[in-house]
Amino acid sequence: MEVPFLPYRYSRKPPYVYTEEQVLALMEAAKKLPSKTGLRAFTYSTLFGLLAVTGMRITETLGLDCVDVDLREGVLNVRQTKLGKPRLIPLHPSTITALRRYARRRDRICLEAKSPSFFVAECGTRLTGCTVRWTFNRLSRQIGLRGASDRVGPRIHDFRHTFAVRLLQNWYQQNKDVEKRLPQLAMLLSHTHVNDTYWYLTATPDLLQAAAKRMASSRKEYP
């Protein structure tokens, strides 16, 4: 009996785009995490905030060492990338302030560092992805992003989707040429092919609406 060959079709999981209120709620919940020294709460609130404003992968963020975080120049040197291609990420002044505040508290609590990592656990070691995801899931249930018994729901990776979608929306609202700026977004997200970035153009109804308004405006300008 012959078994017919069925071509594999990759299906992307629809992204979840966090609202600003949800991100702030998650950070506030993180600040209340139980901790002997207070570092755990400060670590997670700062970590989630950085994920939201940079679009970095969680593995990239946890892979940052102190030498990779240049708070004087305001740039991150991301070396632990998915495809092994390092990149630089510029930081907003408010992000620099938040990271500097975290670094001061971390150094005050962890007098003898056990890891070169920028984000550390209370014992001074590097955070693990499993622990961060477990903590995120717990907090997301606490603030209502997931039901108490939900096995699936918004993910840490959706911070990345949120960053991309919000940036595209801002470009449309500012009447920027989004098509020409997609390579810039691809670089920030560390996409090998710009086609991976094009997917974000159809990720959410709001983004599609912004794109439609832009197209309608262009037709009026060039009938």
GUSEVEX-259639 format. One record per residue (C-alpha): residue number from 1; chain; x, y, z; residue in three letters. Coordinates in Angstrom, 3 decimals. Example, Ala and Ser with C-alpha at 12.3 -4.5 7.8 and 13.67 -1.06 7.14 Angstrom:
<recs>
 seq mol        x        y        z type
   1   A   12.300   -4.500    7.800  ALA
   2   A   13.670   -1.060    7.140  SER
</recs>
This chain:
<recs>
 seq mol        x        y        z type
   1   A    0.000    0.000    0.000  MET
   2   A    1.414    3.378   -1.002  GLU
   3   A    1.098    6.307    1.366  VAL
   4   A    0.589    9.618   -0.461  PRO
   5   A    3.112   12.359    0.286  PHE
   6   A    1.531   15.344    1.983  LEU
   7   A    3.549   18.563    1.692  PRO
   8   A    4.346   20.218    5.027  TYR
   9   A    2.777   23.594    5.541  ARG
  10   A    4.154   25.747    8.292  TYR
  11   A    1.413   27.538   10.192  SER
  12   A    2.374   30.575   12.218  ARG
  13   A    0.724   31.001   15.565  LYS
  14   A   -1.322   34.245   15.634  PRO
  15   A    0.536   36.813   17.737  PRO
  16   A   -0.839   38.368   20.880  TYR
  17   A   -0.230   42.114   20.994  VAL
  18   A   -0.041   43.433   24.526  TYR
  19   A   -1.586   46.752   25.424  THR
  20   A    0.532   49.271   27.290  GLU
  21   A   -1.692   48.744   30.329  GLU
  22   A   -1.053   44.987   30.273  GLN
  23   A    2.706   45.459   30.101  VAL
  24   A    2.621   47.882   33.024  LEU
  25   A    0.374   45.510   34.996  ALA
  26   A    2.817   42.670   34.433  LEU
  27   A    5.746   44.818   35.569  MET
  28   A    3.851   45.932   38.670  GLU
  29   A    2.994   42.320   39.517  ALA
  30   A    6.666   41.412   39.106  ALA
  31   A    7.631   44.110   41.609  LYS
  32   A    5.611   42.238   44.231  LYS
  33   A    7.357   38.880   43.786  LEU
  34   A    8.478   37.508   47.168  PRO
  35   A   12.186   37.929   47.713  SER
  36   A   14.607   38.004   50.640  LYS
  37   A   16.725   40.761   49.177  THR
  38   A   14.250   42.451   46.826  GLY
  39   A   16.438   41.701   43.820  LEU
  40   A   14.116   39.082   42.319  ARG
  41   A   11.232   41.513   42.000  ALA
  42   A   13.459   44.229   40.546  PHE
  43   A   15.083   41.796   38.114  THR
  44   A   11.828   40.550   36.635  TYR
  45   A   10.137   43.936   36.365  SER
  46   A   13.189   45.348   34.559  THR
  47   A   13.551   42.255   32.374  LEU
  48   A    9.925   42.352   31.188  PHE
  49   A   10.201   46.069   30.507  GLY
  50   A   13.313   45.566   28.372  LEU
  51   A   11.653   42.792   26.368  LEU
  52   A    8.692   45.069   25.640  ALA
  53   A   10.741   48.010   24.326  VAL
  54   A   13.442   46.185   22.333  THR
  55   A   11.753   43.195   20.682  GLY
  56   A   14.618   40.933   21.774  MET
  57   A   14.228   37.194   22.101  ARG
  58   A   14.206   35.952   25.692  ILE
  59   A   17.357   33.895   25.016  THR
  60   A   19.122   37.021   23.756  GLU
  61   A   18.114   39.030   26.809  THR
  62   A   19.203   36.368   29.275  LEU
  63   A   22.450   35.983   27.326  GLY
  64   A   23.447   39.611   27.921  LEU
  65   A   26.572   40.028   30.017  ASP
  66   A   27.415   43.232   31.843  CYS
  67   A   30.008   44.099   29.182  VAL
  68   A   27.275   43.900   26.521  ASP
  69   A   25.206   46.647   28.149  VAL
  70   A   26.831   50.003   27.349  ASP
  71   A   24.840   52.495   29.387  LEU
  72   A   27.197   55.350   28.520  ARG
  73   A   26.615   55.046   24.785  GLU
  74   A   23.077   53.695   25.236  GLY
  75   A   23.437   50.515   23.212  VAL
  76   A   23.136   46.755   23.690  LEU
  77   A   25.597   44.402   22.035  ASN
  78   A   23.511   41.282   21.399  VAL
  79   A   25.883   38.377   20.834  ARG
  80   A   23.765   35.355   21.827  GLN
  81   A   21.504   35.449   18.754  THR
  82   A   19.403   32.717   17.204  LYS
  83   A   21.415   32.533   14.001  LEU
  84   A   24.775   33.643   15.384  GLY
  85   A   24.680   37.133   13.842  LYS
  86   A   25.493   39.784   16.499  PRO
  87   A   23.689   43.113   16.348  ARG
  88   A   23.567   46.430   18.175  LEU
  89   A   20.305   47.748   19.638  ILE
  90   A   20.056   51.472   20.491  PRO
  91   A   18.263   52.327   23.734  LEU
  92   A   15.838   55.098   24.596  HIS
  93   A   17.025   57.404   27.429  PRO
  94   A   14.234   56.135   29.696  SER
  95   A   15.415   52.555   29.119  THR
  96   A   18.995   53.540   29.917  ILE
  97   A   17.800   55.075   33.192  THR
  98   A   15.869   51.922   34.129  ALA
  99   A   18.826   49.630   33.337  LEU
 100   A   21.245   51.848   35.252  ARG
 101   A   18.943   51.779   38.277  ARG
 102   A   18.764   47.991   38.101  TYR
 103   A   22.542   47.614   37.744  ALA
 104   A   23.157   49.739   40.836  ARG
 105   A   20.786   47.674   42.960  ARG
 106   A   22.125   44.387   41.573  ARG
 107   A   25.711   45.364   42.396  ASP
 108   A   24.704   46.519   45.875  ARG
 109   A   23.062   43.163   46.655  ILE
 110   A   25.395   40.791   44.792  CYS
 111   A   28.757   41.909   46.134  LEU
 112   A   30.480   38.796   44.787  GLU
 113   A   29.080   38.078   41.337  ALA
 114   A   28.864   34.401   40.393  LYS
 115   A   28.076   35.187   36.758  SER
 116   A   28.964   37.915   34.234  PRO
 117   A   25.257   38.070   33.351  SER
 118   A   23.505   41.433   33.430  PHE
 119   A   20.279   39.899   34.778  PHE
 120   A   20.874   37.600   37.716  VAL
 121   A   18.928   35.504   40.201  ALA
 122   A   19.120   36.347   43.901  GLU
 123   A   21.985   33.924   44.368  CYS
 124   A   23.978   35.811   41.726  GLY
 125   A   23.734   33.220   38.943  THR
 126   A   22.368   33.696   35.430  ARG
 127   A   18.604   33.369   35.037  LEU
 128   A   17.353   30.357   33.079  THR
 129   A   14.709   30.459   30.369  GLY
 130   A   12.578   27.827   32.109  CYS
 131   A   12.480   29.793   35.356  THR
 132   A   11.619   33.045   33.596  VAL
 133   A    8.820   31.431   31.578  ARG
 134   A    7.399   29.765   34.706  TRP
 135   A    7.410   33.111   36.522  THR
 136   A    5.851   34.867   33.538  PHE
 137   A    3.033   32.302   33.310  ASN
 138   A    2.346   32.656   37.022  ARG
 139   A    2.179   36.446   36.833  LEU
 140   A    0.084   36.406   33.639  SER
 141   A   -2.542   34.333   35.461  ARG
 142   A   -2.364   36.695   38.405  GLN
 143   A   -3.217   39.759   36.304  ILE
 144   A   -5.809   37.984   34.140  GLY
 145   A   -3.878   37.407   30.918  LEU
 146   A   -4.532   33.687   31.402  ARG
 147   A   -7.215   31.767   33.208  GLY
 148   A   -6.237   29.817   36.322  ALA
 149   A   -6.336   26.508   34.421  SER
 150   A   -5.261   27.705   30.963  ASP
 151   A   -2.401   25.692   29.494  ARG
 152   A   -1.852   28.170   26.670  VAL
 153   A   -2.108   31.916   26.378  GLY
 154   A   -0.006   35.029   25.723  PRO
 155   A    3.701   34.166   25.650  ARG
 156   A    6.937   35.925   26.437  ILE
 157   A    7.677   35.756   22.703  HIS
 158   A    4.621   37.966   22.127  ASP
 159   A    6.580   40.910   23.551  PHE
 160   A    8.543   40.617   20.314  ARG
 161   A    5.393   40.705   18.204  HIS
 162   A    4.096   43.659   20.194  THR
 163   A    7.292   45.647   19.625  PHE
 164   A    7.195   45.030   15.870  ALA
 165   A    3.500   45.819   15.442  VAL
 166   A    3.659   49.002   17.551  ARG
 167   A    6.696   50.261   15.647  LEU
 168   A    4.989   49.658   12.304  LEU
 169   A    1.843   51.409   13.525  GLN
 170   A    3.913   54.423   14.623  ASN
 171   A    5.560   54.602   11.219  TRP
 172   A    2.198   54.553    9.481  TYR
 173   A    0.828   57.240   11.826  GLN
 174   A    3.899   59.393   11.176  GLN
 175   A    3.354   58.974    7.437  ASN
 176   A    6.709   57.242    7.022  LYS
 177   A    7.568   55.047    4.051  ASP
 178   A    7.095   51.710    5.809  VAL
 179   A    8.229   49.680    2.800  GLU
 180   A   11.657   51.310    2.877  LYS
 181   A   11.915   50.937    6.655  ARG
 182   A   11.181   47.202    6.781  LEU
 183   A   14.890   46.300    6.436  PRO
 184   A   15.509   48.434    9.532  GLN
 185   A   12.861   46.482   11.455  LEU
 186   A   14.298   43.211   10.132  ALA
 187   A   17.701   44.231   11.486  MET
 188   A   16.266   45.119   14.912  LEU
 189   A   14.481   41.756   15.070  LEU
 190   A   17.487   39.858   13.695  SER
 191   A   15.507   38.365   10.814  HIS
 192   A   17.580   36.650    8.140  THR
 193   A   14.960   37.267    5.455  HIS
 194   A   12.819   40.383    5.211  VAL
 195   A    9.921   38.049    4.293  ASN
 196   A    9.784   37.088    7.974  ASP
 197   A    9.262   40.762    8.770  THR
 198   A    6.578   41.224    6.108  TYR
 199   A    4.385   38.844    8.108  TRP
 200   A    3.924   41.535   10.738  TYR
 201   A    2.114   43.684    8.176  LEU
 202   A   -0.857   41.318    8.386  THR
 203   A   -0.500   40.411   12.051  ALA
 204   A   -3.333   42.480   13.538  THR
 205   A   -6.514   44.269   12.372  PRO
 206   A   -5.219   47.616   13.692  ASP
 207   A   -2.077   47.306   11.627  LEU
 208   A   -4.048   46.391    8.521  LEU
 209   A   -6.269   49.411    9.105  GLN
 210   A   -3.232   51.689    9.411  ALA
 211   A   -1.810   50.256    6.185  ALA
 212   A   -5.148   50.738    4.392  ALA
 213   A   -5.315   54.402    5.481  LYS
 214   A   -1.788   54.928    4.232  ARG
 215   A   -2.645   53.408    0.841  MET
 216   A   -5.806   55.510    0.557  ALA
 217   A   -3.821   58.646    1.340  SER
 218   A   -1.211   57.763   -1.290  SER
 219   A   -3.910   57.354   -3.931  ARG
 220   A   -5.240   60.842   -3.169  LYS
 221   A   -1.759   62.317   -3.501  GLU
 222   A   -1.026   60.450   -6.740  TYR
 223   A   -4.344   59.908   -8.585  PRO
</recs>
